Amino acid sequence: MKTYLSSTSQPARFAISNEKGHTVMVEAKREHGGSESAPSPTELLMMSQAGCTAIDVTTLLKKMRQPIEKIEIESSASRTPGQIPDVLDTLHLHFRMYGDIDPAKAEKAIRMSIHQYCPISKMIDQVTNITFSVDILFES
């Protein structure tokens, strides 16, 4: 697995590509010269964690024969004030799942993802307290 980063015409924005040719932009905070036209590295990490968990949860629920129609995850985080680096100390994931899903199975799938399967969660759980909440909705 390899990625490639290169500068762009903007001084605090970078293009990062993988071996498959997919490219994402990443940018510094405004106070470090960014213009907020791309996610920060920390926001990309949060996005990666949500994506990883969504893949796990939908896969696990299908194996549990739960009819998930749609999933949405809203992530919110806080940082340790005054600490350098200012790592995420909490990350909360709010799941909205659509379909006739057993709430106990939904929670089990989320826990399995966060604590067992998602490599992003496992990499950050030593410094970040990951919590979640879930709403099961029947209409999308």
ChimeraX attribute file (.defattr): number of C-alpha atoms within 10 A of each C-alpha:
attribute: neighborCount
match mode: 1-to-1
recipient: residues
	/A:1	5
	/A:2	7
	/A:3	12
	/A:4	11
	/A:5	14
	/A:6	10
	/A:7	12
	/A:8	11
	/A:9	7
	/A:10	11
	/A:11	13
	/A:12	17
	/A:13	23
	/A:14	18
	/A:15	15
	/A:16	16
	/A:17	16
	/A:18	13
	/A:19	10
	/A:20	9
	/A:21	10
	/A:22	9
	/A:23	14
	/A:24	14
	/A:25	19
	/A:26	22
	/A:27	22
	/A:28	20
	/A:29	17
	/A:30	12
	/A:31	7
	/A:32	10
	/A:33	13
	/A:34	18
	/A:35	15
	/A:36	14
	/A:37	13
	/A:38	18
	/A:39	18
	/A:40	18
	/A:41	14
	/A:42	14
	/A:43	16
	/A:44	15
	/A:45	15
	/A:46	21
	/A:47	16
	/A:48	16
	/A:49	22
	/A:50	22
	/A:51	16
	/A:52	18
	/A:53	25
	/A:54	20
	/A:55	13
	/A:56	20
	/A:57	26
	/A:58	21
	/A:59	16
	/A:60	19
	/A:61	19
	/A:62	12
	/A:63	10
	/A:64	14
	/A:65	11
	/A:66	17
	/A:67	15
	/A:68	20
	/A:69	15
	/A:70	13
	/A:71	17
	/A:72	16
	/A:73	19
	/A:74	14
	/A:75	17
	/A:76	12
	/A:77	17
	/A:78	13
	/A:79	14
	/A:80	13
	/A:81	11
	/A:82	7
	/A:83	8
	/A:84	7
	/A:85	9
	/A:86	11
	/A:87	16
	/A:88	19
	/A:89	17
	/A:90	16
	/A:91	21
	/A:92	17
	/A:93	21
	/A:94	17
	/A:95	21
	/A:96	16
	/A:97	23
	/A:98	18
	/A:99	16
	/A:100	14
	/A:101	19
	/A:102	15
	/A:103	13
	/A:104	9
	/A:105	16
	/A:106	23
	/A:107	16
	/A:108	15
	/A:109	21
	/A:110	26
	/A:111	16
	/A:112	16
	/A:113	23
	/A:114	23
	/A:115	13
	/A:116	12
	/A:117	17
	/A:118	22
	/A:119	16
	/A:120	18
	/A:121	24
	/A:122	15
	/A:123	11
	/A:124	17
	/A:125	17
	/A:126	10
	/A:127	11
	/A:128	20
	/A:129	14
	/A:130	18
	/A:131	13
	/A:132	16
	/A:133	13
	/A:134	16
	/A:135	13
	/A:136	17
	/A:137	15
	/A:138	12
	/A:139	10
	/A:140	10
